[in-house]
Amino acid sequence: MSGAIHSREREMPGGKSMEIVRVDDAATWDGFVASTPGAAVCHRWGWRHVFDDVLGHECVYLAARDPGGSLLAVIPLVVVRSALFGRYVVSVPFLNYGGAVGRDDGRAALVTAAVEETRRRRADLLELRGRGQESPGIPTVYRRVTVVLPLPQSADALFDGFPAKLRSQIRRPQKEGLTTRFGPDQIGPFYEVFARNMRDLGTPVLSRRFFEAIGRQFPESADVGVVYAGSRPVAAGFGFRWAGEFEMTWASSIREFNRSAPNMLLYWAFIARAIEAGLTAFNFGRCTPGGGTHRFKRQWGAVDEPLPWGQWTSRGVAAMPEPVGPVFRAATSVWSRLPLGFTRWVGPRLARLLP
């Protein structure tokens, strides 16, 4: 672990000081994350390799520690620089969580330190993606929710409790002979589906290297599943097991197969797999309230969990502008009609700059 950054210290109860330090030791960091309530897989050290080695973003992993050297709280910061989109400090980009976790006074000190880092770098925005608790001292926005389904001990019990329409939608792809495969060897087929779907949505796609690096860094947590119609992958998901929960972080399906509902089989296969593994919750991942994706997730009986994302900017704007308006819609429409090979080549160069 390195020394204090700019010799920053904060007062603790009893007149003692806490030190804000830059952590450079994976074992120390991951040991604290594994034992801290509220920490997520997004906080783990291995993401530094993904963000730095694959995406080229600078990582600043900070901790608050007491005079005895024990960690009180941690926060992973990632600096995203773009001549086109500006400069952001995010905890953490491309994922749903990652704000400061640990003791309250340590968290408060780290949020202050994150603001100072943002000022020093003249970044346009600091965004701390919290879950369950706000980032103290900066504005909070609630533009996203995650949708969570408590899991029983039996997949049969859960299935039998679903509405008849939902059970029928799950059975349809099974009756049509669609099958599901899981494992790290499914990253390639997953990416085939994911890249196609992102192009169809008019959105640049992250690189295949990004997902391969995640698989290498988190082999015990990452889980990849693909639904096949014969030999063709038609729906795919990529998510993480952590603290008794599975979260579906990325999921896609091929539109021309919508009639067979492969996405219903995909989610059901992941849910049944989570129950078999003894997990107690299935997290459908973040979405915008009221949209079609939100309604899809709610139909399973899952409940909303608002996500408190802390945002700070020196300009006094509390939220990153949403991508809306005629220019955005026109760009999306054009992108969705480009050749798939072109979008898979150019897309990752753009997507890495869109936290």
Secondary structure, DSSP 4 states (H G I P E B T S, - for coil): ---EEEEEEEE-GGG-EEEEEE---HHHHHHHHHTSTT--GGGSTTHHHIIIIIT--EEEEEEEE-TTS-EEEEEEEEEEEETTTEEEEEESTTSS----EE-HHHHHHHHHHHHHHHHHTT-SEEEEE-SSS--TTS-EEEEEEEEEEE--S-HHHHHHHS-HHHHHHHHHHHHTT-EEEESGGGHHHHHHHHHHHHHHHT-PPPPHHHHHHHHHH-TTTEEEEEEEETTEEEEEEEEEEETTEEEEEEEEE-GGGGGG-HHHHHHHHHHHHHHHTT-SEEEEEEE-TTSHHHHHHHTTT-EEEEEEEEEE-TT---SPPPS-SHHHHHHHHHHHTS-HHHHHHHHHHHHTT--
